[in-house]
Every structure is written in structure tokens, then in C-alpha cells.
Amino acid sequence: MTKQHAIKVPYPPGDFAIWIIIYVELLTFGLLFVGYAFSRRADVELFNASQLLLNQTSGFVNTLILITSSYFIVKAVQSIKTMSKDTEIQTNDTASKWLLYAMLLGLVFLTIKILEFSHIFGAGITLSTNTFFMFYLLLTLFHFMHVVLGLIILWNIYQKTKTAGYSSDDYSGIETGASYWHLVDLLWIVLFPLVYIIK
């Protein structure tokens, strides 16, 4: 009796549960984006005037920061997936370096956002100032919390790489964290032009 090898069915990277979370988050942000678009259409002048108070440069810099951090995460995952049995410790060290770079950029992102929030709140702007700033604060503060959660996830993955906890046969954990971080990046890539640029 011959053994039949199981055919690998393509699947989303990481744990399936993270994809349920990702789909829910995409739906939530999607509804907020649609609400923003409809509200903007109802009062274009107000939205354009309010938008001028935002710092587009910091928004653009943060976009580059998140894209670069996602690249570092990809490098970390690739290094684990392609490692050989003889270089597990060394490869985990390489992955931990890429993760560290990504986390540092995530912290820079948060620092820039805190400075931006400080300027906005210092000018007396709140959720009740107008419809534009209600959406701006809801979207950016909600995204800010996602970056914080993403950094906590990356930190846990980083700790596991420090103990050579991943191998070329067992890398689901790092893929799960990477998938969530890419979600954070994707949401900002949509949020930045929508709120900061489009007039």
C-alpha cells in the first residue's frame, strides 16, 4: 500500500483567526471611510478648510515609515521561511534584527502622531469642533491604537526569535503577526490620502 502525499492547499499566511480579525477591521474602517466620503460630499468647503490645519508632511513621512516597516517585516518572515536546519539560531537572530527595525519605525510613527495630536488638541480642536475633525480624530486615534497593538504583537514575536523559537517548519506565529502589521500599514495607506490630501 503506497502512501499518498497530501497536497498543500493555498491558505492565507498565519493563523486563520487573525484573518477573521483582519476582515472585521477592514469592514469597520471601510464603513468609517464611506461615512467620511459622504459627509465630505455634503460640505466640501468645510472639509477642505479644516484639512489645511493638518500637517501633510508628517502624514507623508508616517506613510513612508509604515511602508518601510512592512518591508522589514517581510524580510523577517522570509529569513525564517528559508532558513536551513543548521542555521536556526543565526536566522532567528537575523529575523529579530528586522523585527527590531520595524518596531523602532513603529515607535517613530507613534511619536510623530503624538506631536500631531498635541498640536491639534493645543489649538482647541476636539471631536465636537466640526464633522471633519470628528472623522479625523476617530480614524487617526483608532488607527493609533492599532499601531500600539501591532507593536505589542511584534514585541512578542521578537522575544520568541531571541530564543530561536521559529523554524522553517514552524513559522505560523511570525506570519500571523506580519499579517496584522500589514493591515495597519494598508489602513494608513488608504487613510492618509483620504484625510490629508484629497480635496
C-alpha positions as CSV (number, residue, x, y, z in Angstrom):
1,M,0.0,0.0,0.0
2,T,1.6,3.2,-1.2
3,K,1.5,6.4,0.9
4,Q,-0.3,9.3,-0.7
5,H,1.3,12.7,-0.1
6,A,-1.2,15.3,1.0
7,I,-1.5,18.2,-1.4
8,K,-0.9,21.6,0.2
9,V,-3.9,23.8,-0.3
10,P,-3.1,27.5,-0.6
11,Y,-4.1,29.4,2.6
12,P,-3.7,32.9,4.0
13,P,-0.4,33.3,5.9
14,G,-0.6,32.9,9.6
15,D,-3.3,31.7,11.9
16,F,-6.9,31.7,10.5
17,A,-8.2,33.6,13.5
18,I,-6.1,36.7,12.6
19,W,-7.9,36.8,9.2
20,I,-11.3,37.0,10.9
21,I,-9.9,39.9,12.9
22,I,-8.5,41.5,9.7
23,Y,-11.8,41.2,7.8
24,V,-13.7,42.7,10.8
25,E,-11.2,45.6,11.0
26,L,-11.4,46.2,7.2
27,L,-15.1,46.3,7.4
28,T,-15.1,48.7,10.4
29,F,-12.6,51.1,8.7
30,G,-14.4,50.7,5.4
31,L,-17.6,51.9,7.0
32,L,-15.8,54.9,8.5
33,F,-14.2,55.7,5.2
34,V,-17.5,55.6,3.4
35,G,-19.1,57.8,6.2
36,Y,-16.2,60.3,5.8
37,A,-16.7,60.4,2.0
38,F,-20.4,61.0,2.2
39,S,-20.0,63.7,4.9
40,R,-17.3,65.4,2.9
41,R,-19.5,65.4,-0.2
42,A,-22.2,67.2,1.9
43,D,-19.8,70.0,2.9
44,V,-16.8,70.1,0.7
45,E,-15.8,73.7,1.7
46,L,-15.7,72.9,5.4
47,F,-13.6,69.7,4.9
48,N,-11.2,71.5,2.6
49,A,-10.7,74.4,5.0
50,S,-10.3,72.1,8.0
51,Q,-7.8,69.9,6.1
52,L,-5.5,72.9,5.8
53,L,-4.9,72.7,9.5
54,L,-3.3,69.2,9.2
55,N,0.4,68.7,8.7
56,Q,0.6,66.9,5.4
57,T,4.4,66.5,5.7
58,S,4.1,64.5,8.9
59,G,1.4,62.4,7.3
60,F,3.6,61.7,4.3
61,V,6.6,60.8,6.5
62,N,4.5,58.4,8.5
63,T,3.3,56.8,5.3
64,L,7.0,56.1,4.3
65,I,7.7,54.9,7.8
66,L,4.9,52.3,7.8
67,I,5.7,51.1,4.3
68,T,9.4,50.7,5.2
69,S,8.5,48.9,8.4
70,S,6.3,46.5,6.4
71,Y,9.3,45.8,4.2
72,F,11.4,44.9,7.3
73,I,8.6,42.6,8.5
74,V,8.7,40.8,5.1
75,K,12.4,40.4,5.4
76,A,12.0,38.9,8.9
77,V,9.4,36.4,7.6
78,Q,11.4,35.4,4.6
79,S,14.5,34.8,6.7
80,I,12.6,32.3,8.8
81,K,10.8,30.6,6.0
82,T,14.0,30.0,4.0
83,M,16.3,29.0,6.9
84,S,18.2,25.7,6.9
85,K,18.2,23.4,9.9
86,D,21.9,24.2,10.6
87,T,21.3,28.0,10.9
88,E,18.2,28.2,13.0
89,I,19.8,30.3,15.8
90,Q,21.6,32.5,13.4
91,T,18.5,33.0,11.2
92,N,16.3,33.8,14.2
93,D,18.8,36.4,15.2
94,T,18.5,37.9,11.7
95,A,14.7,37.9,11.9
96,S,14.9,39.6,15.3
97,K,17.0,42.4,13.9
98,W,14.5,43.0,11.1
99,L,11.7,43.0,13.7
100,L,13.6,45.4,15.9
101,Y,14.0,47.8,13.0
102,A,10.2,47.5,12.2
103,M,9.3,48.2,15.9
104,L,11.6,51.2,16.0
105,L,9.9,52.7,13.0
106,G,6.5,51.9,14.6
107,L,7.6,53.9,17.6
108,V,8.7,56.8,15.4
109,F,5.3,56.7,13.8
110,L,3.6,57.0,17.2
111,T,5.9,59.8,18.2
112,I,5.0,61.8,15.1
113,K,1.3,61.2,15.7
114,I,1.5,62.2,19.4
115,L,3.2,65.5,18.3
116,E,0.4,66.0,15.7
117,F,-2.3,65.3,18.2
118,S,-0.7,67.6,20.7
119,H,-0.8,70.4,18.1
120,I,-4.4,69.6,17.2
121,F,-5.6,69.5,20.8
122,G,-3.5,72.5,21.7
123,A,-5.4,74.5,19.1
124,G,-8.6,73.7,21.0
125,I,-9.8,71.2,18.4
126,T,-11.9,68.2,19.6
127,L,-14.4,65.7,18.3
128,S,-17.1,68.3,18.5
129,T,-15.3,71.0,16.6
130,N,-16.8,70.0,13.2
131,T,-17.6,66.9,11.1
132,F,-14.2,66.8,9.5
133,F,-12.3,66.8,12.8
134,M,-14.8,64.2,14.3
135,F,-13.8,61.8,11.5
136,Y,-10.1,62.8,11.5
137,L,-9.8,62.1,15.3
138,L,-11.9,58.9,15.2
139,L,-9.9,57.5,12.3
140,T,-6.4,58.5,13.4
141,L,-6.9,57.7,17.1
142,F,-8.4,54.3,16.1
143,H,-5.5,53.6,13.8
144,F,-3.1,54.8,16.5
145,M,-4.5,52.1,18.9
146,H,-4.0,49.5,16.1
147,V,-0.3,50.5,15.8
148,V,0.1,50.1,19.5
149,L,-1.4,46.7,19.4
150,G,0.7,45.8,16.4
151,L,3.8,46.8,18.3
152,I,2.8,44.6,21.2
153,I,2.3,41.6,18.8
154,L,5.7,42.3,17.1
155,W,7.4,42.5,20.6
156,N,6.1,39.1,21.5
157,I,7.3,37.7,18.2
158,Y,10.7,39.4,18.7
159,Q,11.0,37.7,22.1
160,K,10.4,34.3,20.5
161,T,13.1,34.9,17.9
162,K,15.5,35.7,20.7
163,T,15.1,32.1,21.9
164,A,15.2,30.6,18.4
165,G,11.5,29.8,18.6
166,Y,10.8,29.7,14.9
167,S,12.0,27.3,12.2
168,S,11.4,26.7,8.5
169,D,8.7,24.2,9.6
170,D,7.1,26.3,12.3
171,Y,6.7,30.0,11.4
172,S,2.9,30.5,11.6
173,G,3.3,32.8,14.6
174,I,5.5,35.3,12.8
175,E,3.3,35.2,9.7
176,T,0.3,35.9,11.9
177,G,2.0,39.0,13.4
178,A,3.2,40.1,10.0
179,S,-0.4,39.9,8.6
180,Y,-1.7,42.1,11.3
181,W,1.1,44.7,10.8
182,H,0.5,44.8,7.0
183,L,-3.2,45.5,7.9
184,V,-2.0,48.5,10.0
185,D,0.1,49.7,7.0
186,L,-2.7,49.2,4.5
187,L,-5.2,51.1,6.5
188,W,-2.8,54.1,6.8
189,I,-2.1,54.0,3.1
190,V,-5.9,54.5,2.5
191,L,-6.3,56.9,5.4
192,F,-3.5,59.3,4.5
193,P,-4.7,60.4,1.1
194,L,-8.3,60.3,2.0
195,V,-8.0,62.6,5.0
196,Y,-4.8,64.6,4.4
197,I,-4.7,65.0,0.6
198,I,-7.9,64.6,-1.4
199,K,-9.8,67.8,-1.9
